[in-house]
Amino acid sequence: MIGVVNMKEYARDKGDGDRALNNLYVSRLKRALDVLLSLGGLIILSPLYAALSLAVFINDPGPVFFTQRRVGRGKVLFNLHKFRSMKCSTPHDVPTHLLSDPEQYITRVGRVLRKYSLDELPQIWDIFVGNMSTVGPRPALWNQDDLIAERDKYGANDVLPGLTGWAQINGRDELEIPVKAKLDGDYVAALRKGALSAVQMDLRCFLGTFLKVFRASGVVEGGTGSMAQRERDAAHASSERPGDEAGFEDYAFRRTFAVDRTARRKVLITGANSYVGTSFEAWAKQHYAGNFEIDTRDMRDGSWRAWDFSPYDTVFHVAGIAHADVGKVSEETKALYYAVNTDLAIATARKARDEGVGQFVFMSSMIVYGESSGRGRGHITKDTVPHPANFYGDSKWQADKGVRALKAEGFNVAVLRPPMIYGRGSRGNYPVLARLAKRLPLFPDIDNERSMLYIDNLTEFLCLLMLNGKGGVFFPQNAEYTRTTDMVRMIAQASGHRLLVSRLFNPAVALALRAPGKISGLARKAFGSMVYDQELSRYKGLDYQKIALAQSIQDMEGNIK
């Protein structure tokens, strides 16, 4: 929350600040750099200007450029230039976030221009003529009284507005106005500290802009303040989490299991063509041919509701939407994740219970504990409470809780929260690492730890669990942790590729782990740490950790049967 500003103190500080703004960099060098950069930009980008101008005109005939009255230094108005990204019929001088359904006004070319900030390029001219600077607070519209007033509190109307700025690289359209104004004030405060501070701040904004544009993030049509709204939504969604675990007494590592290897079980797999489901069926037929009779049901339409579950001893539910990019998705897509991953799982479990099935096995995920740690160790113990980091993880977590709530006398619910599953034909991170291991000459030597689960170890575990028929919360994983560098080295050796590992790249990996957005996400997937305490994964009577990591790599890459 932004505190109340004492205007007398502000007036005194502002006077001191104005004198500080006369330092050599702000008063002379900054403008000289603006002229040089803008002149060079106008010359170098002239072919791009021509191409974009033609695209704008062809898509929606009319003026190529769009001008708006904006607030400059000292609240003096000037005309700001942009490539036109909206239809000619769009109301003028109305902020995008105040338009009703702004999407209807944006042209197809305009959508691309706005996504990558190409519509802002004509402002290089505004920099050249002195109405703007390369770096500074983004110029407010003449009628944005709320933003102008907030900026007055911090002296942010006393400097030239910029093409990019501190608020731009820290949220852009996603920020609410008080937060945006406070960030603009932080920028001005850095200028007032002296030339060195001003240079450092401008460099941070300038370099940070390239990353922001590359990620195409922070642009939310009609969405000023959406970052805060997402945080509120996430807080609401997570409000139940701290006390949600149904009871640590469900954790199966405390129990002893008896497996009747002469038993016969009829199993229904709900979810066709899944990697785990088809692998389990193949393993059971090869190693437990006399124990299992297995059917599979496609859950993509509603016909499964008419299927008779009563003949089955176990229903094994694997239907779901796999983990995908969760950075930018619509509300409809989020709703689909919950409909399939949560609602369908609970409905299937309820039907199994009501029709007399003895055991329901559900594939949850390690993702219910959040994402891997880029620094230190993401270590999950018996005391760690699930805390999903996104809607995908939450959809699995809601299902995890929902199916366990249905357990009853004669109806055992077994929930598996496996780490990354890999094996022949698997998808996800392993095939990517395998391709890199077979092609790269060098690979970073990073100290991390990951829990992983080889598909043959998982399918052996499933067979033993179903022959036992009991329930609980299970954390199956390999008997040893995996270090990404070691795994890549093993893959290269098994495939006959010469690969060198070096710590030379470690600083770059460390920077990537700390970078914002997708870069750090990709780095965490490859080099982050996320492990289950091995105590959680050892079950008396369920001896499933048959194949070590090195042997699993040989089985896949060395074609050893």
C-alpha positions as CSV (number, residue, x, y, z in Angstrom):
1,M,0.0,0.0,0.0
2,I,1.3,3.5,-0.9
3,G,1.6,5.8,2.1
4,V,0.2,9.3,2.4
5,V,2.6,12.0,1.0
6,N,3.4,15.0,3.2
7,M,3.1,17.8,0.6
8,K,5.2,20.3,2.5
9,E,8.0,17.8,2.8
10,Y,7.5,16.9,-0.9
11,A,7.8,20.6,-2.0
12,R,11.1,20.9,0.0
13,D,12.5,17.7,-1.4
14,K,11.3,18.6,-4.9
15,G,13.3,21.8,-4.8
16,D,16.4,19.9,-3.8
17,G,15.5,17.3,-6.4
18,D,15.1,19.8,-9.2
19,R,18.6,21.1,-8.4
20,A,19.9,17.5,-8.5
21,L,18.3,17.0,-11.9
22,N,20.7,19.5,-13.2
23,N,23.6,17.1,-13.0
24,L,25.8,16.7,-16.1
25,Y,24.2,13.5,-17.3
26,V,20.5,14.5,-17.0
27,S,20.9,18.1,-18.2
28,R,23.3,17.5,-21.2
29,L,24.5,14.0,-21.9
30,K,21.0,12.4,-21.7
31,R,19.7,14.7,-24.4
32,A,22.7,14.2,-26.6
33,L,22.3,10.5,-26.4
34,D,18.6,10.8,-27.2
35,V,19.5,12.7,-30.4
36,L,22.1,10.3,-31.5
37,L,20.1,7.2,-30.8
38,S,16.9,8.6,-32.4
39,L,18.7,9.8,-35.5
40,G,20.4,6.4,-35.9
41,G,17.1,4.7,-35.3
42,L,15.2,6.7,-37.9
43,I,17.8,5.9,-40.6
44,I,18.3,2.3,-39.8
45,L,14.7,1.5,-39.3
46,S,13.4,3.4,-42.4
47,P,12.8,0.1,-44.4
48,L,10.8,-1.3,-41.5
49,Y,8.8,1.9,-41.2
50,A,7.9,1.6,-44.9
51,A,6.9,-2.1,-44.6
52,L,4.8,-1.5,-41.5
53,S,3.1,1.6,-43.0
54,L,2.1,-0.5,-46.0
55,A,0.7,-3.3,-43.8
56,V,-1.3,-0.8,-41.7
57,F,-2.8,0.8,-44.7
58,I,-3.7,-2.5,-46.5
59,N,-5.3,-4.0,-43.4
60,D,-7.5,-0.9,-42.7
61,P,-7.3,1.9,-45.3
62,G,-6.8,5.3,-43.7
63,P,-4.0,7.3,-41.9
64,V,-0.9,5.2,-41.2
65,F,0.0,7.2,-38.1
66,F,-2.1,7.9,-35.1
67,T,-1.6,11.0,-32.9
68,Q,-2.7,11.7,-29.4
69,R,-2.3,14.6,-27.0
70,R,0.0,13.4,-24.2
71,V,1.4,15.0,-21.1
72,G,5.1,16.1,-21.4
73,R,7.6,17.5,-19.0
74,G,6.0,20.1,-16.7
75,K,2.6,18.8,-17.8
76,V,2.9,20.6,-21.2
77,L,0.9,18.8,-23.8
78,F,2.4,17.5,-27.1
79,N,1.3,15.2,-30.0
80,L,2.6,11.7,-29.6
81,H,2.9,9.5,-32.8
82,K,2.2,5.8,-33.2
83,F,1.5,3.4,-36.0
84,R,-2.3,3.0,-36.1
85,S,-3.2,-0.3,-34.6
86,M,-7.0,0.3,-34.3
87,K,-9.7,0.8,-36.8
88,C,-10.5,4.3,-38.0
89,S,-13.8,4.1,-36.2
90,T,-12.3,3.8,-32.7
91,P,-13.1,6.7,-30.3
92,H,-10.2,9.1,-30.1
93,D,-8.4,10.1,-26.9
94,V,-9.9,7.3,-24.9
95,P,-7.5,5.0,-23.0
96,T,-7.7,1.4,-24.1
97,H,-8.7,0.2,-20.7
98,L,-11.7,2.5,-20.7
99,L,-13.1,1.2,-24.0
100,S,-15.9,-1.3,-23.8
101,D,-14.5,-4.5,-25.5
102,P,-11.3,-3.0,-26.9
103,E,-10.6,-6.2,-28.8
104,Q,-13.3,-5.3,-31.3
105,Y,-11.3,-2.2,-32.4
106,I,-7.9,-3.7,-32.9
107,T,-6.9,-4.7,-36.4
108,R,-5.1,-7.9,-37.3
109,V,-1.9,-6.0,-38.1
110,G,-2.5,-3.9,-35.0
111,R,-2.6,-6.9,-32.8
112,V,0.9,-7.9,-33.9
113,L,2.2,-4.3,-33.6
114,R,0.9,-4.0,-30.1
115,K,2.1,-7.4,-29.0
116,Y,5.7,-6.6,-29.9
117,S,5.5,-2.8,-29.2
118,L,6.1,-2.0,-32.9
119,D,3.3,0.5,-32.8
120,E,5.6,2.7,-30.6
121,L,8.4,3.0,-33.2
122,P,7.2,6.4,-34.6
123,Q,7.9,7.9,-31.2
124,I,11.6,7.8,-32.1
125,W,10.7,11.0,-34.0
126,D,9.2,12.5,-30.9
127,I,12.5,11.8,-29.1
128,F,14.4,13.4,-32.0
129,V,12.4,16.6,-31.8
130,G,12.7,16.8,-28.0
131,N,9.2,16.0,-26.8
132,M,10.3,12.7,-25.3
133,S,13.4,10.9,-24.1
134,T,14.5,7.3,-24.8
135,V,14.0,6.4,-21.1
136,G,11.4,8.0,-18.8
137,P,7.9,7.6,-17.5
138,R,5.4,6.7,-20.3
139,P,3.5,9.9,-21.3
140,A,0.0,10.0,-19.9
141,L,-3.0,10.9,-22.0
142,W,-4.1,14.5,-21.5
143,N,-7.3,13.4,-19.7
144,Q,-5.8,10.7,-17.4
145,D,-6.3,12.9,-14.4
146,D,-5.8,10.0,-12.0
147,L,-2.4,9.0,-13.3
148,I,-1.2,12.6,-13.6
149,A,-2.3,13.3,-10.0
150,E,-0.5,10.2,-8.7
151,R,2.7,11.1,-10.6
152,D,2.6,14.6,-9.0
153,K,3.1,13.0,-5.6
154,Y,6.5,11.7,-6.8
155,G,7.6,14.4,-9.2
156,A,7.3,12.1,-12.1
157,N,5.7,14.9,-14.2
158,D,8.9,16.9,-13.9
159,V,11.0,14.9,-16.4
160,L,10.7,14.1,-20.1
161,P,8.4,11.1,-20.7
162,G,10.1,8.2,-22.3
163,L,9.7,5.5,-25.0
164,T,10.4,3.0,-22.2
165,G,10.7,3.3,-18.5
166,W,10.9,1.6,-15.1
167,A,7.2,0.9,-14.9
168,Q,7.3,-0.4,-18.4
169,I,9.7,-3.2,-17.6
170,N,8.0,-4.0,-14.3
171,G,4.5,-4.7,-15.4
172,R,3.3,-2.3,-18.1
173,D,-0.4,-2.4,-18.7
174,E,-0.8,-5.0,-15.9
175,L,0.0,-2.4,-13.2
176,E,-2.7,-0.4,-11.3
177,I,-2.3,3.3,-11.6
178,P,-0.9,4.0,-8.0
179,V,1.7,1.2,-8.5
180,K,2.7,2.5,-11.9
181,A,3.0,6.1,-10.6
182,K,5.1,4.9,-7.6
183,L,7.5,3.1,-10.0
184,D,7.8,6.3,-12.1
185,G,8.6,8.1,-8.9
186,D,11.4,5.6,-8.2
187,Y,12.8,6.3,-11.6
188,V,12.9,10.1,-10.9
189,A,14.4,9.5,-7.5
190,A,17.3,7.6,-9.2
191,L,17.9,10.6,-11.5
192,R,18.0,12.9,-8.5
193,K,20.6,10.9,-6.7
194,G,23.3,12.0,-9.2
195,A,24.8,11.2,-12.6
196,L,26.0,7.7,-11.7
197,S,22.6,6.6,-10.3
198,A,20.9,8.1,-13.4
199,V,23.1,6.3,-15.8
200,Q,22.6,3.0,-14.0
201,M,18.8,3.4,-14.0
202,D,18.6,4.3,-17.7
203,L,20.8,1.3,-18.6
204,R,18.6,-1.0,-16.5
205,C,15.5,0.3,-18.3
206,F,17.0,0.2,-21.7
207,L,18.4,-3.3,-21.5
208,G,15.3,-4.6,-19.6
209,T,13.1,-3.4,-22.5
210,F,14.6,-5.9,-25.0
211,L,13.8,-8.8,-22.7
212,K,10.3,-7.5,-22.1
213,V,9.6,-7.1,-25.9
214,F,11.1,-10.5,-26.6
215,R,8.7,-12.1,-24.1
216,A,5.8,-9.9,-25.5
217,S,4.6,-9.7,-21.9
218,G,2.8,-7.1,-19.9
219,V,0.4,-6.1,-22.8
220,V,-3.2,-6.6,-21.6
221,E,-5.8,-5.0,-23.8
222,G,-8.3,-3.2,-21.6
223,G,-6.4,-4.6,-18.7
224,T,-4.8,-1.9,-16.6
225,G,-4.4,-3.4,-13.1
226,S,-4.8,-7.0,-14.2
227,M,-1.6,-8.0,-12.4
228,A,-3.2,-7.1,-9.1
229,Q,-6.4,-8.8,-10.1
230,R,-4.5,-12.0,-10.9
231,E,-2.8,-11.9,-7.5
232,R,-6.2,-11.5,-5.8
233,D,-7.6,-14.4,-7.8
234,A,-4.6,-16.5,-6.9
235,A,-5.0,-15.6,-3.3
236,H,-8.6,-16.5,-3.4
237,A,-7.9,-19.8,-5.1
238,S,-5.2,-20.6,-2.6
239,S,-7.1,-19.6,0.5
240,E,-8.0,-23.2,1.4
241,R,-4.5,-24.6,0.9
242,P,-2.8,-24.4,4.3
243,G,-5.3,-26.8,6.0
244,D,-6.4,-28.7,2.9
245,E,-4.3,-31.9,3.1
246,A,-6.9,-34.5,4.0
247,G,-4.6,-35.9,6.7
248,F,-1.0,-37.0,6.7
249,E,-2.2,-40.4,8.1
250,D,-3.0,-41.2,4.4
251,Y,0.6,-41.2,3.5
252,A,1.3,-44.8,2.7
253,F,5.0,-44.9,3.6
254,R,3.9,-45.6,7.2
255,R,2.1,-48.9,6.2
256,T,3.0,-52.5,5.4
257,F,1.5,-54.0,2.3
258,A,0.8,-57.6,1.5
259,V,0.8,-58.5,-2.2
260,D,-1.1,-61.7,-3.3
261,R,0.7,-62.7,-6.4
262,T,-1.9,-65.4,-7.1
263,A,-4.8,-62.9,-7.1
264,R,-6.7,-62.0,-10.3
265,R,-7.8,-58.4,-10.8
266,K,-10.1,-56.9,-13.5
267,V,-8.9,-53.3,-14.2
268,L,-10.6,-50.5,-16.1
269,I,-8.3,-47.8,-17.4
270,T,-10.4,-44.6,-17.8
271,G,-8.5,-42.5,-20.5
272,A,-7.5,-43.9,-23.8
273,N,-4.0,-43.7,-25.4
274,S,-2.3,-42.2,-22.4
275,Y,1.4,-42.9,-22.0
276,V,1.1,-44.2,-18.5
277,G,-2.1,-46.2,-19.2
278,T,-0.7,-48.0,-22.3
279,S,2.7,-48.6,-20.6
280,F,0.9,-50.2,-17.6
281,E,-1.2,-52.4,-19.8
282,A,1.9,-53.6,-21.7
283,W,3.9,-54.3,-18.5
284,A,1.1,-56.2,-16.9
285,K,0.6,-58.4,-20.0
286,Q,4.3,-59.1,-20.1
287,H,5.0,-59.7,-16.4
288,Y,1.6,-60.4,-14.8
289,A,-0.2,-62.1,-17.6
290,G,-2.1,-64.4,-15.2
291,N,-3.1,-61.7,-12.8
292,F,-4.8,-59.0,-14.8
293,E,-7.7,-58.5,-17.2
294,I,-7.6,-55.0,-18.5
295,D,-10.1,-52.8,-20.4
296,T,-9.7,-49.2,-21.5
297,R,-12.4,-46.6,-21.9
298,D,-12.2,-43.3,-23.9
299,M,-13.4,-40.4,-21.7
300,R,-13.6,-37.8,-24.4
301,D,-17.4,-38.0,-24.7
302,G,-20.1,-38.7,-22.2
303,S,-20.8,-42.3,-23.2
304,W,-18.6,-43.6,-20.3
305,R,-21.4,-42.6,-17.9
306,A,-23.5,-45.5,-19.3
307,W,-20.6,-48.0,-18.8
308,D,-21.1,-50.6,-16.1
309,F,-18.2,-50.3,-13.6
310,S,-19.4,-53.0,-11.3
311,P,-17.4,-55.9,-12.8
312,Y,-14.1,-54.2,-12.1
313,D,-11.9,-54.5,-9.0
314,T,-9.9,-51.4,-9.9
315,V,-10.6,-48.2,-11.9
316,F,-7.3,-46.6,-13.0
317,H,-8.0,-43.0,-13.9
318,V,-5.4,-41.4,-16.3
319,A,-7.6,-39.1,-18.3
320,G,-6.5,-35.5,-18.1
321,I,-4.9,-32.5,-19.9
322,A,-1.2,-32.6,-19.8
323,H,1.0,-29.8,-18.5
324,A,1.3,-27.1,-21.2
325,D,2.4,-23.4,-21.4
326,V,0.4,-21.8,-18.6
327,G,1.8,-18.3,-19.2
328,K,-0.9,-16.8,-21.4
329,V,-4.2,-18.7,-21.7
330,S,-7.8,-17.7,-21.9
331,E,-10.3,-18.2,-19.1
332,E,-12.0,-20.7,-21.3
333,T,-8.8,-22.8,-21.4
334,K,-8.4,-22.6,-17.7
335,A,-12.0,-23.7,-17.2
336,L,-11.3,-26.7,-19.5
337,Y,-8.4,-27.8,-17.4
338,Y,-10.6,-27.8,-14.3
339,A,-13.4,-29.6,-16.2
340,V,-11.2,-32.4,-17.3
341,N,-8.5,-32.6,-14.7
342,T,-10.8,-32.0,-11.7
343,D,-14.5,-32.5,-12.4
344,L,-14.0,-35.6,-14.6
345,A,-11.7,-37.3,-12.1
346,I,-14.1,-36.8,-9.2
347,A,-17.2,-37.8,-11.3
348,T,-15.4,-41.0,-12.3
349,A,-14.4,-41.8,-8.7
350,R,-17.9,-41.2,-7.5
351,K,-19.3,-43.6,-10.2
352,A,-16.7,-46.2,-9.3
353,R,-17.7,-46.0,-5.6
354,D,-21.4,-46.1,-6.3
355,E,-21.1,-49.1,-8.5
356,G,-19.1,-51.2,-6.0
357,V,-15.5,-50.9,-7.3
358,G,-13.1,-51.8,-4.6
359,Q,-10.1,-49.5,-5.6
360,F,-9.7,-46.2,-7.4
361,V,-6.2,-45.3,-8.5
362,F,-5.7,-41.6,-9.5
363,M,-2.6,-40.1,-11.2
364,S,-2.0,-36.8,-9.5
365,S,1.4,-35.1,-9.9
366,M,4.4,-33.5,-8.1
367,I,3.1,-30.3,-9.6
368,V,0.7,-29.9,-6.7
369,Y,3.8,-28.8,-4.6
370,G,4.6,-25.9,-7.0
371,E,7.5,-25.7,-9.4
372,S,11.1,-26.6,-9.1
373,S,13.5,-24.4,-7.2
374,G,16.1,-22.5,-9.2
375,R,18.2,-21.8,-6.1
376,G,19.0,-24.3,-3.4
377,R,16.9,-27.4,-3.0
378,G,13.2,-27.8,-3.5
379,H,12.9,-30.6,-0.9
380,I,9.5,-32.1,-0.2
381,T,9.1,-34.0,3.1
382,K,6.2,-35.6,4.9
383,D,5.5,-32.1,6.5
384,T,5.4,-30.2,3.2
385,V,1.9,-29.0,2.3
386,P,0.9,-28.8,-1.4
387,H,0.9,-25.3,-2.8
388,P,0.2,-25.2,-6.6
389,A,1.9,-22.4,-8.5
390,N,-0.6,-22.2,-11.3
391,F,-4.0,-23.3,-12.5
392,Y,-2.7,-26.5,-14.0
393,G,-1.2,-27.6,-10.7
394,D,-4.4,-26.4,-8.9
395,S,-6.6,-28.4,-11.2
396,K,-4.7,-31.6,-10.2
397,W,-4.7,-30.6,-6.6
398,Q,-8.4,-30.1,-6.5
399,A,-8.9,-33.5,-8.1
400,D,-6.3,-35.0,-5.6
401,K,-8.4,-33.8,-2.7
402,G,-11.8,-34.5,-4.3
403,V,-11.2,-38.2,-5.0
404,R,-9.7,-38.8,-1.6
405,A,-12.8,-37.3,0.0
406,L,-14.9,-40.1,-1.6
407,K,-13.1,-43.0,0.2
408,A,-15.4,-45.2,2.1
409,E,-15.7,-48.6,3.6
410,G,-14.9,-51.1,0.9
411,F,-13.8,-48.3,-1.5
412,N,-10.0,-47.6,-1.3
413,V,-8.6,-44.5,-3.0
414,A,-5.0,-44.5,-4.0
415,V,-3.5,-41.2,-5.2
416,L,-0.1,-41.1,-6.9
417,R,2.0,-37.9,-6.9
418,P,4.9,-38.9,-9.2
419,P,7.7,-36.7,-10.3
420,M,8.7,-36.5,-13.9
421,I,8.0,-39.8,-15.6
422,Y,10.4,-40.8,-18.4
423,G,10.9,-43.8,-20.6
424,R,10.7,-45.1,-24.2
425,G,8.2,-43.0,-26.1
426,S,7.7,-40.5,-23.3
427,R,7.0,-36.8,-23.9
428,G,8.1,-33.7,-22.0
429,N,11.5,-32.8,-20.8
430,Y,13.4,-36.1,-21.3
431,P,13.2,-36.2,-25.1
432,V,14.5,-32.6,-25.2
433,L,17.4,-33.5,-23.0
434,A,18.1,-36.6,-25.1
435,R,18.3,-34.6,-28.3
436,L,20.6,-32.1,-26.7
437,A,22.8,-34.8,-25.3
438,K,23.2,-36.4,-28.8
439,R,24.0,-33.1,-30.6
440,L,25.8,-30.7,-28.3
441,P,29.6,-30.8,-27.9
442,L,29.5,-29.1,-24.5
443,F,27.0,-29.0,-21.6
444,P,26.9,-27.0,-18.3
445,D,28.1,-28.8,-15.2
446,I,25.3,-27.8,-12.7
447,D,24.8,-29.2,-9.2
448,N,21.1,-29.9,-8.9
449,E,18.8,-32.8,-7.8
450,R,15.6,-34.1,-9.4
451,S,13.3,-36.8,-8.4
452,M,12.4,-38.9,-11.5
453,L,10.5,-42.0,-12.1
454,Y,11.3,-44.5,-14.8
455,I,8.2,-45.9,-16.5
456,D,9.1,-49.5,-15.8
457,N,9.4,-48.7,-12.1
458,L,6.1,-47.0,-12.2
459,T,4.3,-49.8,-14.0
460,E,5.7,-52.4,-11.6
461,F,4.5,-50.2,-8.7
462,L,1.0,-50.1,-10.2
463,C,0.8,-53.8,-10.6
464,L,1.8,-54.4,-7.0
465,L,-0.6,-51.7,-5.7
466,M,-3.5,-53.2,-7.6
467,L,-2.8,-56.7,-6.5
468,N,-2.8,-55.3,-2.9
469,G,-6.0,-53.3,-3.5
470,K,-5.4,-50.7,-0.8
471,G,-5.4,-46.9,-0.9
472,G,-3.4,-44.0,0.4
473,V,-1.2,-41.2,-0.9
474,F,1.9,-42.5,-2.7
475,F,5.1,-40.8,-3.9
476,P,6.8,-43.4,-6.3
477,Q,10.2,-42.4,-7.6
478,N,13.5,-43.9,-8.6
479,A,15.8,-45.1,-5.7
480,E,18.3,-42.3,-6.5
481,Y,18.0,-38.7,-7.4
482,T,19.0,-37.4,-10.8
483,R,21.5,-34.7,-11.6
484,T,20.7,-33.2,-15.0
485,T,24.4,-33.1,-16.1
486,D,24.9,-36.7,-15.1
487,M,21.8,-37.8,-17.0
488,V,22.8,-35.9,-20.2
489,R,26.3,-37.5,-19.9
490,M,24.8,-41.0,-19.6
491,I,22.6,-40.4,-22.6
492,A,25.5,-39.2,-24.7
493,Q,27.6,-42.2,-23.7
494,A,24.8,-44.7,-24.4
495,S,24.3,-43.3,-27.8
496,G,28.0,-43.1,-28.7
497,H,28.2,-39.3,-28.7
498,R,31.2,-37.5,-27.3
499,L,30.1,-34.8,-24.9
500,L,32.2,-32.6,-22.6
501,V,30.8,-30.9,-19.5
502,S,32.1,-27.7,-18.2
503,R,31.4,-25.1,-15.5
504,L,32.2,-22.4,-17.9
505,F,28.5,-21.9,-18.6
506,N,27.4,-21.9,-15.0
507,P,27.3,-18.1,-14.7
508,A,24.9,-17.9,-17.7
509,V,22.7,-20.6,-16.2
510,A,22.7,-18.8,-12.8
511,L,21.5,-15.6,-14.6
512,A,18.9,-17.5,-16.5
513,L,17.5,-19.0,-13.3
514,R,17.0,-15.5,-12.0
515,A,15.6,-13.9,-15.2
516,P,11.9,-13.0,-15.2
517,G,9.3,-14.9,-17.1
518,K,9.7,-17.9,-19.5
519,I,13.5,-17.8,-19.4
520,S,13.7,-18.7,-15.8
521,G,10.9,-21.2,-16.2
522,L,12.9,-23.1,-18.9
523,A,16.1,-22.9,-16.9
524,R,14.3,-24.3,-13.8
525,K,12.9,-27.2,-15.9
526,A,16.4,-28.1,-17.0
527,F,18.6,-27.2,-14.0
528,G,16.2,-26.6,-11.0
529,S,16.0,-28.9,-8.0
530,M,12.8,-30.7,-6.9
531,V,13.0,-33.9,-4.8
532,Y,10.9,-36.0,-2.6
533,D,12.4,-37.2,0.6
534,Q,13.2,-40.9,-0.1
535,E,11.4,-41.8,3.1
536,L,8.1,-41.0,1.3
537,S,8.7,-43.4,-1.5
538,R,9.6,-46.7,0.3
539,Y,6.7,-49.0,1.1
540,K,7.1,-52.2,3.0
541,G,5.9,-55.0,0.7
542,L,5.9,-53.0,-2.5
543,D,9.4,-53.6,-4.0
544,Y,9.1,-51.6,-7.2
545,Q,12.4,-49.7,-7.5
546,K,13.9,-52.3,-9.8
547,I,15.8,-50.3,-12.3
548,A,18.5,-47.7,-11.5
549,L,19.0,-44.5,-13.5
550,A,22.0,-45.7,-15.4
551,Q,20.3,-49.0,-16.4
552,S,17.2,-47.1,-17.5
553,I,19.3,-44.9,-19.8
554,Q,20.9,-47.9,-21.3
555,D,17.5,-49.6,-21.8
556,M,16.3,-46.6,-23.8
557,E,19.4,-45.2,-25.6
558,G,21.5,-48.4,-25.8
559,N,18.7,-50.6,-27.0
560,I,19.4,-53.2,-24.3
561,K,16.4,-55.4,-23.8
